[in-house]
Amino acid sequence: MNKTLYQIRSLLVAIPSIISIVHVEAGLYALYTASVLLALLLTKAGSMFPKYRNLLLTLEFIGFSWFSYSYGGVLFLLLFSTLIASFRNRPNKMVSTAWTIMGLAALLTGLHGREPEIIFAVAALWITTAVILYASNEFEDKHHQTEDLYGALAASHVELDSARRRMQDYALQVEYQAQIEERNRIAKDIHDDLGHRLIRVKMMSEAALHLFDADTARARSTVEQMRDQLQDSMELMRRTVRRLAADGEKDVRQYALDRLVEESADALGISVSFRVTGHPRPLYPSMELILFRNAQEAITNAVRHGNATNVAVTLEFLTAYVALTVSNNGSLPNEPIEAGLGMKGMRERIALIGGQMDFEKSEQFSITTTLPLLGG
């Protein structure tokens, strides 16, 4: 019991006792004073012995009822002190009703012999007070529940904000890793393709120098081949430069699949189609990057290993995941597919966010990248 409640209860005992002393005979002052002190002691005992609080409240109802019955006046107000204390313990609806009925019986006993109008008014005040106290408890409980929910919501907001920051950091790491992979891939292409072409041109130029005096026709043919080789090398260099430096507007959508389809069709000289199904929604940058890189690898492999002339790219949005399927009309592999560096890179990127990759060999060869959607 808190200090404020104890003070209210003490006042509800002291003030009616002082007011009602005028109804006490002179010879009973000592007994009356002892009864008042005992009543004050009972109000204090509840906080001193919380284990016996209900028993003490029952004794208060009985004792205050007797006190009111014996001395009259406004001593029936003492029972309101006990009523407040009983509801302060936050009983359930059934116990609250029991306290109200038991207290009302004690109140009516203490009011024995009073005018019916007074009895009715005090009984109505008792019931009204009980209802107000019960409603106050309910309101306070709801208030505490609201505070708990608000605290849980604030904690969830902090966790979501932390998860969002981790996701942003993760997206930056994935993008940085993808940039390193792309640089390594470009370096490998330059070394494997452009480097070999230049070595071949160098060797052919040396052969042409020796053939000028001995066989002019062959020397001329060799120089023409060198010209063709250099032309192809220049075209390869242009494509590499375009991959290294995107311009203005396109850089804003660096990992857009429709842009990839357009550039792949122009660079590889094949037909590449693109369509979106389901209900499109914004994706995290890390997911856009994974889909872009996997589509890029799948299109390149379709041309390099399957000699495909037609590639279809489909992006499907479903409730729980997004699926990217790249199919082509190239030759179907007869043997089990062995994952090279490009395929391993695709699997590693997918594994970072719990996705999966599947192959299908039917009329066309297709590879599907499936990524889970957050909140799906």
Secondary structure as GFF3:
##gff-version 3
##sequence-region A 1 376
A	DSSP	alpha_helix	3	20	.	.	.	ID=ss1
A	DSSP	three_ten_helix	21	23	.	.	.	ID=ss2
A	DSSP	three_ten_helix	26	28	.	.	.	ID=ss3
A	DSSP	alpha_helix	29	48	.	.	.	ID=ss4
A	DSSP	three_ten_helix	50	52	.	.	.	ID=ss5
A	DSSP	alpha_helix	53	71	.	.	.	ID=ss6
A	DSSP	three_ten_helix	75	77	.	.	.	ID=ss7
A	DSSP	alpha_helix	78	88	.	.	.	ID=ss8
A	DSSP	alpha_helix	93	110	.	.	.	ID=ss9
A	DSSP	alpha_helix	116	189	.	.	.	ID=ss10
A	DSSP	pi_helix	190	194	.	.	.	ID=ss11
A	DSSP	alpha_helix	195	214	.	.	.	ID=ss12
A	DSSP	alpha_helix	216	244	.	.	.	ID=ss13
A	DSSP	alpha_helix	248	252	.	.	.	ID=ss14
A	DSSP	alpha_helix	257	268	.	.	.	ID=ss15
A	DSSP	beta_strand	271	278	.	.	.	ID=ss16
A	DSSP	alpha_helix	285	306	.	.	.	ID=ss17
A	DSSP	beta_strand	310	317	.	.	.	ID=ss18
A	DSSP	beta_strand	321	328	.	.	.	ID=ss19
A	DSSP	alpha_helix	341	352	.	.	.	ID=ss20
A	DSSP	beta_strand	356	361	.	.	.	ID=ss21
A	DSSP	beta_strand	365	372	.	.	.	ID=ss22
###
